[in-house]
Amino acid sequence: SADVSISSRKTTTTITVESENGTQKEYELVIETLPDDCNIEKVEVNGALAKYFIGENRYEVRSNDTSFKIDVTLSDSLATLILGSNEEKTGSDSITVTKQGEGTTTVKVIVTSENKLETEEYEIDILEKSSNANLDTLKVNGVSLVPDLNGKYTANIKHNVTSINIEATAEDQYAITKIGNNDNSTYVAKMSDTVTDDKNIYTYEISVQSEIGTTNTYELEVTRLEANTNISSIKVGTEEQSSENALVTLEKDESGNYYYKMDRKDIAYVMVELESQKSTTTISRLESDGTLVETKTQGQNATQVLLPNEKNAFIVAVTGEDGTTKNYNLIIEKKSNDTSIKAITGEKIKEVEMTSSGARVYVDEDETTVDLTITLNNENGKLKLEDETEYTAKAITKFVTLSTDTANEGNMLILDIEAEDGTTSDYLVTITKKANLELQSVSVNSEGLTYDTENSEYFALVTNQNKPQITITAKNSKQKVDLLNSSGTVLATGTGTLTTTQTLSTSQLTDNYSIKITSHNGEDYGTQTYPLRIRQKST
């Protein structure tokens, strides 16, 4: 014999039998216990099936009767139950009870499993049918609504929404909720409606019918909001124009921006007129780093904006009734007060030195005429010579006959310049003749020398006791060319070109000379000196 541990409804164990001669055979023993099922299959009250509440071990039914015949059927027909005050029965049982006052009539059920090891207690509640026809929640496209003081529900949807999804839930789960004429038999009603372009207001009637038949109706109005972000016009002007209602209406430029150029003011007034009165506008200045500052909401009057820069960019943001936004670019630029000269050009001009009040233009000393083109820095400015009556926009070209005066006296032009905003200034242009004192070439013993910019000299290396031949050529063949020794004594002179043979020192290896170029019009037009160093090779 042996003890077998039973841990489940079905227990399997093996029995081994051994014969006298040692032969063994195994047998399987299956032990099944009686069921431990304590579940109820159904509960009926006056023929109506009661509702089971999971986790509560509770059945509920609604009835306005005063007497209730309760029938209980178990899942296991061999399990037992005690229904109310009845004695214990097997599989099923019935009892008739009368209504217990105005509240809930409750009957207890105790179920014992077939194996007598498990017991479960249930409660059967009989409630009066409800007269509650109240609406608990109402949602449109997932958003919960709150009724107004008159009990009306309203909702707004964006212009681009294509459907209206409504969900209405009654307070009492035994009530029946309907939206319009849709077919529904539960306390939750749902419907979906298509939004069309030709309709902006949608109305619905929602009804809640209680268990006893009373009905409440509710009104829902859904409004499709405008998405109009269009601008009728943008007007800009000064404070004076604003007070006189004389703002300037702007047109878009080629880039699609609204653009306005105004007098040099630090404040402008902007009026944005919208297609829809239901839309709103804000105006913000756009900084160079992309940030928006000084945001202002457009009211009934023109909005004042600051103009800290020469060119000021603004973002005009229009918001439609449904929250749709669209940005427009507005640029307000101040008229320029720039009277500066950008450039003085001409074919014969060698060099231009410019300052804020004047310029010196250099031409070759032998020129008798020159064409000058004078261009302003700002293309909206204009200029003329002092003795002229008519201004020319942006640039002028003048043919000037040069005097025979010396370089220091020069030829002068006085310009009258008027900026875009009306600011005026005078500008003096002095034309000065300048001698070309550059060297074309320097050679020693027919070997061309290159000017050493680091040591600022021409340098030649020759054999000892050599008598070098020096040839110097000026770029201007009319200029005087002199060769001087270190004491300043002129050793040789030529016009345009000088060729000379010099005897080098016997007491030192290096001889220093100076090459002097003098304008053929005299030293008033300028001179230029170039060092020349000749070194003998050491023996």
C-alpha positions as CSV (number, residue, x, y, z in Angstrom):
1,S,0.0,0.0,0.0
2,A,1.0,3.7,-0.6
3,D,-0.3,7.1,0.0
4,V,-1.1,9.2,-3.2
5,S,-1.1,13.0,-3.0
6,I,-4.0,14.5,-4.9
7,S,-3.3,18.1,-6.0
8,S,-5.7,18.5,-8.9
9,R,-9.0,17.3,-10.2
10,K,-7.2,14.6,-12.2
11,T,-4.3,12.7,-10.6
12,T,-2.3,10.0,-12.4
13,T,0.0,7.5,-10.6
14,T,1.9,4.4,-11.8
15,I,1.6,0.9,-10.1
16,T,4.4,-1.6,-10.8
17,V,3.7,-5.4,-10.3
18,E,6.6,-7.9,-10.2
19,S,6.1,-11.6,-10.6
20,E,7.8,-14.5,-8.7
21,N,10.3,-14.9,-11.5
22,G,11.1,-11.2,-11.5
23,T,9.0,-10.1,-14.5
24,Q,7.6,-6.6,-14.0
25,K,4.5,-4.9,-15.5
26,E,3.3,-1.3,-15.0
27,Y,-0.3,-0.1,-14.6
28,E,-1.6,3.4,-14.7
29,L,-4.1,4.5,-12.0
30,V,-6.2,7.6,-12.8
31,I,-8.0,9.3,-9.9
32,E,-10.5,12.0,-10.8
33,T,-12.1,14.1,-8.1
34,L,-15.6,15.5,-8.2
35,P,-16.0,19.0,-9.9
36,D,-15.4,22.2,-7.9
37,D,-17.7,24.3,-10.1
38,C,-19.7,26.9,-8.2
39,N,-20.8,29.0,-11.2
40,I,-24.3,30.1,-12.0
41,E,-25.4,29.5,-15.6
42,K,-28.3,32.0,-15.5
43,V,-30.7,33.9,-13.3
44,E,-34.2,34.8,-14.5
45,V,-36.7,37.1,-12.8
46,N,-40.3,36.9,-14.0
47,G,-38.8,35.5,-17.2
48,A,-36.3,38.3,-17.8
49,L,-32.6,37.4,-17.8
50,A,-30.7,39.2,-15.1
51,K,-27.4,40.9,-15.9
52,Y,-24.2,39.6,-14.2
53,F,-21.6,42.1,-12.9
54,I,-18.2,40.5,-13.1
55,G,-16.0,40.8,-10.0
56,E,-19.0,41.6,-7.8
57,N,-20.8,38.2,-7.8
58,R,-23.9,40.1,-8.4
59,Y,-26.9,39.8,-10.7
60,E,-29.2,42.7,-11.4
61,V,-32.6,43.0,-13.1
62,R,-35.0,46.0,-13.4
63,S,-38.7,45.6,-12.8
64,N,-41.7,47.5,-11.6
65,D,-43.6,44.4,-10.6
66,T,-44.4,43.8,-6.9
67,S,-43.9,40.0,-6.9
68,F,-40.9,38.3,-8.4
69,K,-40.4,34.7,-9.5
70,I,-36.7,34.0,-9.4
71,D,-35.2,31.0,-11.3
72,V,-31.5,30.1,-10.8
73,T,-29.7,27.4,-12.9
74,L,-26.2,26.2,-12.0
75,S,-23.4,25.4,-14.5
76,D,-22.8,22.0,-12.7
77,S,-26.1,20.2,-12.5
78,L,-24.8,18.2,-9.5
79,A,-23.7,21.2,-7.5
80,T,-26.1,22.4,-4.8
81,L,-27.6,25.8,-4.0
82,I,-29.5,27.6,-1.3
83,L,-31.8,30.2,-2.8
84,G,-33.0,32.8,-0.3
85,S,-35.0,31.0,2.4
86,N,-35.3,27.7,0.5
87,E,-33.7,24.5,1.5
88,E,-30.6,23.3,-0.3
89,K,-31.4,22.0,-3.8
90,T,-29.3,20.3,-6.5
91,G,-28.7,21.9,-10.0
92,S,-31.4,24.6,-9.9
93,D,-34.1,26.2,-7.8
94,S,-36.9,28.8,-7.9
95,I,-38.4,31.1,-5.3
96,T,-41.1,33.8,-5.3
97,V,-40.5,37.0,-3.3
98,T,-42.4,40.2,-2.9
99,K,-41.1,43.7,-3.4
100,Q,-39.2,45.0,-0.4
101,G,-40.4,48.6,0.1
102,E,-39.3,51.4,-2.3
103,G,-35.7,50.3,-2.5
104,T,-33.9,47.3,-3.9
105,T,-35.2,43.8,-3.4
106,T,-32.2,41.5,-2.7
107,V,-32.0,37.7,-2.6
108,K,-28.9,35.7,-1.6
109,V,-27.7,32.5,-3.3
110,I,-25.1,30.2,-1.8
111,V,-23.6,27.6,-4.2
112,T,-21.6,24.6,-3.1
113,S,-19.5,22.6,-5.5
114,E,-20.2,18.9,-6.3
115,N,-17.0,17.9,-4.4
116,K,-18.2,19.9,-1.3
117,L,-14.9,21.7,-1.2
118,E,-15.8,25.1,-2.7
119,T,-18.6,27.6,-1.8
120,E,-19.6,30.8,-3.6
121,E,-22.1,33.4,-2.5
122,Y,-24.1,35.5,-5.0
123,E,-26.5,38.4,-4.7
124,I,-29.6,39.0,-6.9
125,D,-30.7,42.6,-6.8
126,I,-34.1,43.6,-8.2
127,L,-34.3,47.4,-8.8
128,E,-37.1,49.6,-9.9
129,K,-37.0,50.7,-13.5
130,S,-35.4,54.2,-13.8
131,S,-37.1,57.4,-14.9
132,N,-33.6,58.9,-15.6
133,A,-33.6,60.3,-19.1
134,N,-30.6,62.6,-18.6
135,L,-27.7,62.9,-20.9
136,D,-24.3,62.3,-19.2
137,T,-21.7,63.1,-21.8
138,L,-21.7,64.5,-25.4
139,K,-18.6,64.5,-27.6
140,V,-18.0,65.9,-31.0
141,N,-14.8,64.6,-32.8
142,G,-13.6,63.4,-29.4
143,V,-14.1,66.7,-27.6
144,S,-16.4,66.7,-24.6
145,L,-19.0,69.5,-24.6
146,V,-20.7,71.4,-21.8
147,P,-24.2,72.8,-22.3
148,D,-25.0,76.5,-22.0
149,L,-27.5,77.9,-19.4
150,N,-30.4,76.9,-21.7
151,G,-29.1,73.3,-22.0
152,K,-28.0,73.7,-25.6
153,Y,-24.8,72.1,-26.7
154,T,-22.5,73.9,-29.2
155,A,-19.3,72.8,-30.9
156,N,-16.9,74.4,-33.4
157,I,-14.9,72.5,-36.0
158,K,-12.1,73.7,-38.3
159,H,-12.9,74.6,-41.9
160,N,-10.9,71.6,-43.3
161,V,-12.6,69.0,-41.2
162,T,-14.4,66.5,-43.4
163,S,-16.7,64.7,-40.9
164,I,-18.6,65.2,-37.7
165,N,-18.4,62.3,-35.3
166,I,-20.9,62.4,-32.4
167,E,-21.0,60.2,-29.3
168,A,-23.9,60.7,-26.8
169,T,-24.0,58.8,-23.5
170,A,-27.0,58.7,-21.1
171,E,-26.5,58.8,-17.3
172,D,-28.5,55.5,-16.9
173,Q,-27.1,52.5,-18.7
174,Y,-30.7,51.1,-19.1
175,A,-31.8,54.2,-21.0
176,I,-31.9,54.4,-24.8
177,T,-30.0,57.2,-26.5
178,K,-30.7,58.3,-30.1
179,I,-29.2,60.9,-32.4
180,G,-31.8,62.2,-34.8
181,N,-33.6,59.2,-36.4
182,N,-30.7,56.7,-36.2
183,D,-31.5,53.3,-34.9
184,N,-30.1,52.5,-31.5
185,S,-31.1,50.3,-28.5
186,T,-28.4,51.2,-25.9
187,Y,-27.5,54.1,-23.7
188,V,-24.6,55.1,-26.0
189,A,-25.4,56.4,-29.4
190,K,-22.8,57.2,-32.1
191,M,-23.1,58.7,-35.6
192,S,-20.9,60.3,-38.3
193,D,-22.0,63.0,-40.6
194,T,-20.2,64.3,-43.7
195,V,-19.1,68.0,-43.9
196,T,-19.9,69.7,-47.2
197,D,-18.5,73.0,-48.6
198,D,-22.0,74.5,-49.0
199,K,-22.9,74.2,-45.4
200,N,-21.4,75.7,-42.2
201,I,-24.0,75.0,-39.5
202,Y,-25.2,71.5,-38.6
203,T,-27.9,70.9,-36.1
204,Y,-28.9,67.6,-34.4
205,E,-31.5,66.4,-31.9
206,I,-30.4,64.0,-29.3
207,S,-33.1,62.0,-27.3
208,V,-32.7,59.9,-24.2
209,Q,-35.6,57.6,-23.3
210,S,-35.6,56.2,-19.8
211,E,-36.6,52.6,-18.8
212,I,-40.1,53.7,-18.0
213,G,-40.5,55.5,-21.3
214,T,-40.0,59.2,-20.3
215,T,-37.9,61.1,-22.8
216,N,-35.6,64.2,-22.7
217,T,-34.4,65.9,-25.9
218,Y,-31.2,67.9,-26.3
219,E,-30.1,70.3,-29.1
220,L,-26.6,70.2,-30.6
221,E,-25.3,72.8,-33.0
222,V,-22.0,72.3,-34.8
223,T,-20.4,75.3,-36.6
224,R,-17.9,75.0,-39.3
225,L,-15.5,77.9,-38.6
226,E,-14.0,80.1,-41.4
227,A,-10.4,79.6,-42.5
228,N,-10.3,82.9,-44.4
229,T,-6.7,84.4,-44.0
230,N,-6.9,86.7,-47.0
231,I,-5.9,90.3,-46.9
232,S,-7.9,93.0,-48.7
233,S,-5.2,95.6,-48.4
234,I,-2.2,96.8,-46.4
235,K,-1.9,100.6,-45.9
236,V,1.2,102.3,-44.5
237,G,2.0,105.9,-43.7
238,T,3.2,108.4,-41.1
239,E,1.4,109.8,-38.1
240,E,0.3,112.8,-40.1
241,Q,-1.2,110.5,-42.8
242,S,-2.8,108.3,-40.2
243,S,-4.6,111.2,-38.6
244,E,-5.7,112.4,-42.0
245,N,-6.8,108.9,-43.0
246,A,-4.5,109.2,-46.0
247,L,-2.4,106.0,-45.6
248,V,-0.9,104.6,-48.8
249,T,-2.3,101.4,-50.2
250,L,0.5,98.9,-51.0
251,E,0.9,96.5,-53.9
252,K,3.0,93.3,-53.8
253,D,6.4,93.5,-55.4
254,E,8.0,90.9,-57.7
255,S,9.0,88.8,-54.7
256,G,5.4,88.7,-53.3
257,N,6.2,91.2,-50.5
258,Y,4.3,94.3,-49.6
259,Y,6.8,97.1,-49.9
260,Y,6.8,100.8,-48.9
261,K,9.5,103.5,-48.9
262,M,8.8,106.4,-46.7
263,D,10.4,109.6,-45.3
264,R,13.0,109.2,-42.6
265,K,10.8,108.6,-39.6
266,D,11.3,106.3,-36.7
267,I,7.6,105.3,-36.5
268,A,5.2,104.2,-39.2
269,Y,1.5,103.4,-39.0
270,V,0.1,100.1,-40.6
271,M,-3.5,99.3,-41.3
272,V,-4.3,95.7,-42.4
273,E,-7.7,95.2,-43.9
274,L,-9.0,91.6,-43.9
275,E,-11.6,89.9,-46.1
276,S,-13.3,88.4,-43.1
277,Q,-14.3,90.3,-40.0
278,K,-13.9,87.0,-38.1
279,S,-10.2,86.9,-38.7
280,T,-7.5,88.6,-36.6
281,T,-4.1,90.1,-37.3
282,T,-0.8,90.5,-35.5
283,I,2.3,92.5,-36.8
284,S,5.8,91.6,-35.6
285,R,9.2,93.0,-36.6
286,L,11.6,90.4,-38.0
287,E,15.1,90.7,-36.7
288,S,18.2,89.7,-38.7
289,D,18.5,86.5,-36.7
290,G,15.0,85.4,-37.5
291,T,13.4,86.2,-34.2
292,L,10.1,88.2,-34.0
293,V,9.9,91.2,-31.7
294,E,7.4,93.8,-30.7
295,T,4.3,91.8,-31.7
296,K,1.2,93.9,-31.8
297,T,-2.4,92.9,-32.4
298,Q,-4.2,94.9,-35.1
299,G,-7.2,96.8,-33.7
300,Q,-9.7,99.1,-35.4
301,N,-7.1,101.8,-35.9
302,A,-3.7,101.7,-37.6
303,T,-1.0,100.0,-35.7
304,Q,2.1,101.9,-34.7
305,V,5.4,100.2,-35.5
306,L,9.0,101.2,-34.8
307,L,11.6,101.6,-37.6
308,P,15.0,101.2,-36.0
309,N,16.8,100.2,-39.2
310,E,17.1,101.6,-42.7
311,K,15.1,98.6,-44.0
312,N,12.6,97.0,-41.6
313,A,11.0,93.6,-42.2
314,F,7.6,92.7,-40.6
315,I,5.6,89.6,-40.5
316,V,1.8,90.2,-40.8
317,A,0.2,87.1,-39.4
318,V,-3.5,86.6,-40.2
319,T,-5.5,84.0,-38.2
320,G,-8.8,82.7,-39.5
321,E,-11.7,82.0,-37.2
322,D,-10.8,78.3,-37.0
323,G,-7.1,79.0,-36.1
324,T,-5.7,78.6,-39.6
325,T,-2.8,81.1,-40.0
326,K,-1.0,82.7,-42.9
327,N,2.0,85.0,-42.9
328,Y,2.6,88.0,-45.2
329,N,5.8,89.9,-45.6
330,L,5.9,93.7,-45.2
331,I,9.0,95.7,-45.8
332,I,9.2,99.4,-44.8
333,E,12.3,101.1,-46.0
334,K,13.4,104.7,-45.2
335,K,14.3,107.0,-48.0
336,S,18.1,107.2,-48.1
337,N,20.0,110.3,-46.9
338,D,23.3,109.0,-48.5
339,T,25.1,111.7,-50.5
340,S,28.4,109.8,-50.8
341,I,30.3,109.1,-54.0
342,K,30.7,105.4,-54.9
343,A,33.3,105.8,-57.6
344,I,35.0,108.2,-60.0
345,T,36.1,106.5,-63.2
346,G,37.6,107.3,-66.5
347,E,40.0,105.9,-69.1
348,K,42.7,108.5,-68.5
349,I,42.5,108.4,-64.7
350,K,45.6,107.0,-63.0
351,E,44.5,107.2,-59.4
352,V,41.7,108.4,-57.2
353,E,41.9,109.5,-53.5
354,M,38.4,109.8,-52.0
355,T,37.2,111.3,-48.7
356,S,33.7,112.0,-47.4
357,S,33.9,115.6,-48.6
358,G,36.0,115.4,-51.7
359,A,38.2,113.5,-54.1
360,R,41.5,114.1,-55.8
361,V,41.8,112.6,-59.3
362,Y,45.2,112.1,-60.8
363,V,45.8,112.1,-64.6
364,D,49.0,112.0,-66.6
365,E,50.9,115.4,-66.7
366,D,50.6,115.5,-70.4
367,E,46.8,115.1,-70.6
368,T,44.8,118.1,-71.8
369,T,41.3,116.6,-71.4
370,V,39.7,113.9,-69.4
371,D,36.3,112.2,-69.2
372,L,35.0,111.6,-65.7
373,T,32.1,109.4,-64.7
374,I,31.0,110.2,-61.1
375,T,28.6,107.6,-59.6
376,L,26.7,108.0,-56.4
377,N,26.6,105.3,-53.7
378,N,22.8,105.3,-53.6
379,E,21.0,104.8,-56.9
380,N,18.1,107.0,-55.9
381,G,20.3,110.1,-55.4
382,K,21.0,112.7,-58.0
383,L,23.8,115.2,-58.8
384,K,24.9,118.1,-60.9
385,L,27.7,120.5,-61.3
386,E,27.4,123.7,-59.2
387,D,26.7,125.9,-62.2
388,E,24.1,123.5,-63.7
389,T,20.3,123.8,-63.2
390,E,19.2,120.2,-63.8
391,Y,20.1,117.2,-61.7
392,T,21.0,113.8,-63.2
393,A,20.0,110.6,-61.5
394,K,22.7,108.3,-60.0
395,A,25.7,109.3,-62.2
396,I,27.0,111.9,-64.5
397,T,29.8,111.9,-67.1
398,K,31.7,115.1,-67.8
399,F,34.3,116.1,-70.4
400,V,36.9,118.3,-68.7
401,T,39.5,120.4,-70.5
402,L,42.5,120.6,-68.2
403,S,44.3,123.8,-67.5
404,T,48.0,124.3,-68.1
405,D,48.5,125.2,-64.5
406,T,51.0,123.3,-62.4
407,A,50.1,120.1,-60.7
408,N,49.6,121.6,-57.3
409,E,46.9,124.0,-58.5
410,G,44.9,121.5,-60.4
411,N,41.4,121.7,-61.8
412,M,38.4,121.8,-59.6
413,L,34.7,120.6,-60.0
414,I,32.1,121.4,-57.3
415,L,29.2,118.9,-57.3
416,D,25.7,119.5,-55.8
417,I,24.4,116.1,-54.5
418,E,20.8,115.5,-53.4
419,A,19.9,112.3,-51.6
420,E,16.7,110.4,-52.0
421,D,15.2,112.1,-48.9
422,G,16.1,115.6,-50.1
423,T,19.4,115.9,-48.0
424,T,21.9,118.0,-50.0
425,S,25.7,118.3,-49.8
426,D,28.6,119.7,-51.8
427,Y,31.5,117.6,-53.1
428,L,34.8,118.9,-54.4
429,V,36.6,117.0,-57.1
430,T,40.1,118.2,-57.8
431,I,41.8,117.0,-61.0
432,T,45.6,116.9,-60.6
433,K,48.2,116.2,-63.2
434,K,50.7,113.7,-62.0
435,A,54.0,112.9,-63.7
436,N,54.9,109.3,-64.6
437,L,58.2,108.9,-62.7
438,E,58.5,105.2,-63.0
439,L,61.4,103.3,-64.5
440,Q,61.0,101.1,-67.6
441,S,64.3,99.3,-67.1
442,V,67.7,99.4,-65.4
443,S,70.7,97.3,-66.7
444,V,74.3,97.0,-65.8
445,N,76.6,95.5,-68.5
446,S,73.5,94.7,-70.5
447,E,72.1,92.5,-67.6
448,G,68.6,93.7,-66.7
449,L,68.1,94.3,-62.9
450,T,65.0,93.7,-60.9
451,Y,64.0,96.2,-58.2
452,D,64.5,94.6,-54.8
453,T,61.4,95.6,-52.9
454,E,62.7,94.2,-49.6
455,N,65.8,96.4,-49.6
456,S,64.3,99.1,-51.8
457,E,67.1,99.2,-54.4
458,Y,68.5,98.0,-57.7
459,F,71.6,95.7,-57.2
460,A,74.3,94.5,-59.5
461,L,77.3,92.2,-59.0
462,V,80.3,92.8,-61.3
463,T,83.9,91.5,-61.7
464,N,86.6,93.3,-59.8
465,Q,88.0,96.6,-61.4
466,N,85.2,96.4,-63.9
467,K,84.0,99.7,-65.5
468,P,80.3,98.9,-65.8
469,Q,78.0,100.3,-68.5
470,I,74.8,101.5,-66.9
471,T,71.6,102.0,-68.9
472,I,68.5,103.6,-67.4
473,T,65.2,104.0,-69.2
474,A,62.2,105.9,-67.9
475,K,58.6,104.9,-68.7
476,N,57.9,108.4,-70.0
477,S,60.4,109.1,-72.7
478,K,60.1,112.8,-72.0
479,Q,61.4,112.6,-68.4
480,K,64.8,113.7,-67.3
481,V,67.1,110.9,-66.1
482,D,70.1,111.6,-63.8
483,L,72.6,109.3,-62.3
484,L,74.1,110.7,-59.0
485,N,76.9,109.4,-56.8
486,S,76.6,108.9,-53.0
487,S,77.6,112.6,-52.5
488,G,74.7,113.8,-54.7
489,T,76.9,114.8,-57.6
490,V,75.3,114.3,-61.0
491,L,77.4,111.9,-63.0
492,A,75.3,111.6,-66.1
493,T,72.1,113.0,-67.6
494,G,69.7,111.9,-70.3
495,T,66.1,112.4,-71.6
496,G,64.0,109.3,-71.5
497,T,67.2,107.1,-71.5
498,L,70.6,107.4,-70.0
499,T,73.6,105.3,-70.9
500,T,76.9,105.8,-69.0
501,T,80.1,104.0,-68.1
502,Q,81.3,104.5,-64.5
503,T,84.7,103.7,-62.9
504,L,84.2,101.8,-59.6
505,S,86.1,102.5,-56.4
506,T,89.4,100.9,-55.9
507,S,89.3,101.3,-52.1
508,Q,86.0,99.5,-51.5
509,L,84.0,96.8,-53.1
510,T,80.6,98.6,-53.1
511,D,79.5,101.8,-54.9
512,N,76.2,103.5,-54.2
513,Y,74.4,105.6,-56.8
514,S,71.0,107.3,-57.1
515,I,68.8,107.3,-60.1
516,K,66.6,110.5,-60.2
517,I,63.6,110.9,-62.5
518,T,62.3,114.4,-62.9
519,S,59.2,115.5,-64.8
520,H,59.9,117.2,-68.1
521,N,57.5,119.9,-66.9
522,G,59.7,120.7,-63.9
523,E,60.1,119.6,-60.4
524,D,56.7,121.0,-59.5
525,Y,55.2,118.0,-61.2
526,G,57.4,115.7,-59.2
527,T,60.7,113.8,-58.9
528,Q,61.5,110.2,-57.9
529,T,64.8,108.7,-56.7
530,Y,65.8,105.0,-56.9
531,P,68.9,103.6,-55.1
532,L,71.4,101.6,-57.3
533,R,74.1,99.5,-55.6
534,I,77.0,97.9,-57.6
535,R,79.3,95.5,-55.8
536,Q,82.6,94.1,-57.1
537,K,83.3,90.5,-56.7
538,S,85.9,89.8,-54.0
539,T,89.3,88.5,-55.2
